[in-house]
Amino acid sequence: MNKVKLGDIADVQLGKMLDAKKNKGEYHPYLANVHVRWGEFDTNNLPFMRFEENEKERFSLRNGDLVMCEGGEPGRCAIWRNQLPNVYYQKALHRIRPHEDIADARWLYYWFLLQGRIGGLKKYFVETTIKHLVGEDLKRVEIDLPSFKQQKAVADALSALDDKITLNKQMMAELEATARLIYDYWFTQFDFPDENGNPYRSSGGKMTHNKTLNREIPAGWEVVRIGNLFSLQKGYSYSSEELSSVSDNPMISLASIDRKRNYREEELKYLRNDAKTDRVAYPGDLLIACTDLTRNADIVGSPIFVPDEHAKYIFSMDLAKIQTLSSSVTPSYLYEVLRTDWFHNFIKGHTSGTNVIHLDVAGFNWFKVALPPICLQQQYSKLHLRIIEKQNQCRREMAELAALRNWLLPMLMNGQVNTNG
């Protein structure tokens, strides 16, 4: 191995300053700190900023660039794989472009991932209210660099595990889309199976005009205020001193819900065993986000089902557990209603705050929905629960793969395990 500085094996460039008054040129989507996670990006609803023609090369991204957070959690990074065209990056991020045939971007990513785990970058941080890793300090980060051939062999081994994790995430997203498709077909288009197994509305099923919803709904369905179907239990208010690195006391928090309103297993937190609270949720329970930190209130009001990776979970004060479900509604039907854009746009009107958005739970009492017969909801629930079980299987496999990757990571990066590369 050769000891090198990052600036000698890669080009490092800080992103563009966001200044609406001074920026000129064409609008393009850009990445900010919040869009970069370890190993992946959140590209949902990217903001836009002006970039001039002479800035495009300096602030654009291309396949294989390593994008790293400058502040907040300095060093957190992911490899850009042209997930979207013509994407740029803001000043809160560094673009690291490895020199060809000298440094493998994947190997560098895993090196930074390991340093993030062991605190290997702390000596390069500028410690203020928020930690920063400025460009000049990033360039002088020292790395024990193996041969390019060995880098590739190590990266291939670790990437094989991460690629499988990515495939499982894609499968889970496809399963979620399937559940949504069935829900829309049955409960929005009203083409659920009739007594003969034919699509109800398309086969001439009786419809009636509902004045409250100002639309036609199947005959016999009632319209209810959704707030009458359940009560809420707010979550646990924890302190940072109660957080732990031990996985005995898992806690689901606001960070566990992404901007697409899906559960994020990698954001699970853990509390010390002496944390005392009755704010506990079990696999299959339904939680809902009561606060939001995103600019467009993408998360507030979003529901998630508690997974089965652990026997029980604490849930934080940013969430609430749906309790005392009415016998006239199933959790699966309620979950899908709460995931609709129709509900989300409505409930955003019952929030307050600027930097931190808070949900006024009284808003549930004003949202009205058509309620199908319980037998039809139960029929849908059988399909939905099978989908949830398949998603949980994917999560369990992902947890095993991640554990194997984390076990191999230090040994492969330090040369303790021979890759025969």
N, C-alpha and C positions, 0 to 999 in steps of 0.2 A: 504493500500500500504506500501511496505517496501522500504526504501532508500538503494540502493546497488550500487556498482561500477561494471562497465562492466566486468572487469577482474575477478570478483568473480562469475559471472554467465555464462561466455563464455571463450573459449580459443581463444586468439588473436595471430596471426602469420603474420609477414611481409613477402612479397614474395622474390624471389631470385634476386640477383643482376645480371644484364645483362652484361656479360664480355666474349666476343667471344674468347679471348686469354686464359682465365683461365677455362672456363666451359668445362666439359667433360661429357661423357655418351651418351645416346640416345636422338635424337631430338624428341621434343613433342611440340604441339601448346600451346601457353600461352596467358593469358589475360594481357593487359597493361591498364593504366589509361583511354586511349581513348575508350576502348571497354566497359566501364561501364557507363551506364546511370541510371537515377533514375528508378528503377523497372525493367530494362531490360538490355540485353547485345547485342552488335554488334559483332557477331561471324563470319562475312564475311571476308574471307582471313586473318585468324589469323597468326601472325608470329610464327617462331619456335625457340626453344632454347634447348641446351643440358641439360639433367638432369641425375644425377647418381642414381644408385639404392637406395643408402642410403638417398637420398634427396626426394624421391617420396612421402613418407608419409607427410613430412613437407610442400611440395609445391604443392601437388595435391588438387583437389577440389572434393567434393562429394555432393550428393543431400542434399539441406537444408543449405549449407554454405552461409553466408552473405559475399559478396565481396565488399570492401569499398575503395574508393580513398584516398590515403594518402596525395596527393598534388593537386594543381589546384583548385578544388572545394572539399576540404576535407569533408568527410562525405557522399558524393554521393555514393549510394550503390544499390545493387540488390541481389536477392536470386538465387543462382545457382541451376538449375533444370536438370542437366545432359543433357544440350542442345547438347553437343558433348562429345564423350568418351575421356578419358585420357587427359584432359586439365589441365594446370598448371597456375601459376600466378607469375607476376614479382614484383620487389621490390616497385613499385609505388602503390601497393595495399596491403590492410590488408585482411586476411581471419579471419572471426569471426565465431566460431563454438559453438553455444549455448549448455549449459549443458542440457542433456535430462530431461524432465519433470520439468525443472526449468524456462527456457526461451523459448518462441516460436519465431522462426526466423522471421516469418511474423510480429508479434507484434513489434519486435525490428526494423524491416525495417520501419514500419510506425512511430515508435518513432523517428528514425533518419530523416525520411522525414519531420516530423513536426518540428524538431529542425533546419533542413535546411531552412525551411520557416521562422522561427522566430529568427534565428541567435543564437540559444541556445548553439551551440558548439564553438562559437568564442573565449570564454575565454580559450579554450584548444589549440588553434592554436599557432604555432610558426610563427610569422610574419617576413618573409624575403621578397625577391623580389616576391617569390611565396609562398602562404600560405601552411603550412604543419600541419598534425595531426599525430605526431609520436606515435609509439606503446605504450610507457609508459604512455603518456598523454591520449591515447585512453582507456587504461585499467582503468584509474581512473575517467573516465566520470561517473557522478552520475545519477542514474535513479530511479524514483519512480516506483517500479515494483509491479503490482497487482498480484493476485493469478494466477497460471498457467491456471486455468479454465477460469478466466476472460480474460486473454491474448488471449486465443483461441477464445472466443466469440467475442471480438473486432476484431481480425484478420479475423475471418470468415465473419463478416459484411462488412469490407472494401475490403477484397479479392473478394467477390462476385461481387462488382462493377468493380474491376480491371480485373477479369477474363472475364467479358463481354467485356471490352475494348480490351482485347487480342483477343477474338474471332472476334471482328469487324476488327481488324488489319489483322487477318488471312484471313477473307473474302475479304478484299481489295486486299491482295496479290494474292488471287485466281482469282479475277476479272482481275487484271493486267496481270496475266499469260494467262487468256482466250483471252484477247485482243491481246497479243503477239502471241498466237497460231494461231489465225485467220490471223494476219498479215503475219506470216511465210508461212502459207498454201496458201494464196492468192498471196503474192508479192515476196516470195523467191522460193517456189516450183511452182508458177504460176498456181495453181489449183483453181483460182477464178471462180465463176459461169459464164459459157458462156451464150449465148442468150437462150439456152434451159435449163439452170439451172444445167448443168453438169460441172464437174471440167475441166477447159480449157485444160491444158497440157495433163492430163491423157486421155482425150477424143479425142486427136489428133489435138488440136488447133495448128495453124501455128506458128512456132518459127523461128527466124533468129539469126545468129551469129553476135554479136556486137564486133567489133575489140577493141573499147575503154575499155570495161569491160572484154573482152576476155571470153565471155560466151554467151549462147543463152538466148534471151529474147523474149517475145511475139511480133509478127509482129505488127508494128504500134506504138510501144512504142518508145519514144525518150530518149536520154541520155543527162542530163544537169549537169552543175556545180551547186552544191547546194547553193553556195554563191550568185548566180544570182536570187534566189527565194525570198530573204528577205534582210532587213537591220537590224541593231542592235542599240538599245538605251542603253547605259551603265547606271548603277544604281546610287544611291545616296551615296555620301561619308559622313558618319555620324561620330560624335564623341561620346565617352562614356557618356559625360555630357548630351547628348540629349536622352539617354535611359530613359524609364519610366516604372513603374510597372502598370500603368493604361492602360486598353486595348482599348483606343479610337483611337490609331494611329498605327495599326499593320504594321510590316515590315518583309518581307521575305528576308532572308540572306543565305549565303553559308551553315550555320548550318542547314538550312531547307531541305537539300538534304543529304540522307544517302549514304553509300557505294554501295548500290544496286541500286542507282539512282532513289530512290523514295522520295516523299515529306514527311517531318517529321513535322506534325502539332504541336508537343509538343515543337519544337525549335523556334516557332514564337517569335519575339521580338516586343517591342513597343517603339515608340518615343513620346517625349513631343508634345503637341498640337501646340507649336509655331515653330516646325520644318517646314521650308519652302522648298518645292521641287516639281518639276513637274515630278519626276520619280515615276509614279504611274501606277499600273497594276490592272486590273479588272478580276473578275471570268471568266475563259476560256482563258485568255491571256497565251502566251507561254513564259517562262523564260528559260535561259540557264546559266549554271555555267561557269564563265570565270577565276576563280582561283581555287586552290586546296591546302589543307594542308595535305592530306593523303600521305603516303609513296609511294604508287604505282600509284598515280594520278587516283584514282578510280572515282572521282567525276567530274573532269574538262570536259566540253562539254556535261554534262548531262542536259536534258530538264525536266521541270515540267510544268504541267498545274496549273494555279492559282486556288485555291479552292473557294468555295462560302460561306465560313463561315462568311466573312466580305464583305461589299459592295465594298471596294477597299483596296489596299495595297501599301505601299511604298516598293520598292525593292532596296537592297543595291548595292554598287559598285562592289561587287564580282559576280554580276549577270548582265545579259543584257536581255532586252525584244526584242523579235522578232517582227519586224514591217514590214509594206508594203508587205504583202505576195503577191506573184504573183497569178494571177487568175488561173494559171495552177496547183496549189498545194493546198491541204487542210491542216489545222493545224494538224489533226489527222494523216495523212500520214507522214507529216514532223516529228512529234513527234516520231513516231515509227522508222523512219529512224535514227534519232538522238540517239535513245536508243539501236541501234544494237551494238554488239561487234565489228563488222566490222568498223563502223564509229568511235567508241571510240578508238580503237587501232590506227586508222589513225590520229585522231586529237591529240592524245598524242604526235605524232611526230612534232606537231606545237606548242609546249609549251617551256617555259624556266623557269629557277629558280631551287633552291634546296629546301629550307625549305618551301617557298611559290611558287607554280607553277602558271605561268600566261599563258593564252591562247593567241596566235597570231591569231586574227580573220581572217587574210588573208588566213589561212589554209582552210577555207570554200570554197574558190575559186578553190581549187585543188581537192576537193572531188566530184566525179562524181557518179550519181545514175540514175537508170532507172526510168522514170516517167510514171506511168500508165495514161490512159485517165481520165479526170476529173470526168466523170460519174462513173467510177469504184471507184475512191477515195471517192466520195460522198456516194456511197453505203456502203463502209467500215466505213465512218465517222458516219453514222446513228447508226451502231452497237456500235462503239467506244463511242459515246456521251451518249448512254444509260448506258454503263458501267461506265463512269465518273460520271453520275448522281447517280448511286447506290453507288459508292465510296463516293461521297459527302454526301449522306444520312448516311452512316456509320460514317463519320467524325462528322456530326451534333449530332448523337446519342452519340458518344464518348465524345464530348465536354460537353454534358448534364451530362453524367455519371461522368466525371472528376470533374465537378463543384459540383455535389452532394457529391462525395468522399471528396473533399477539404473542403466542408462545415461541413461534419460530423467528419473529422479527428481530429480537436482539441477537440471537445466535447466528442468523444469516448475515446480519449487518456487521457483526464483529468477527466473522470468519470462523466461528466455532463449529458450524455445520458445513460440510463440503457439498457444494452443488454439482460437482463434477463438470463445472463449466469451463 
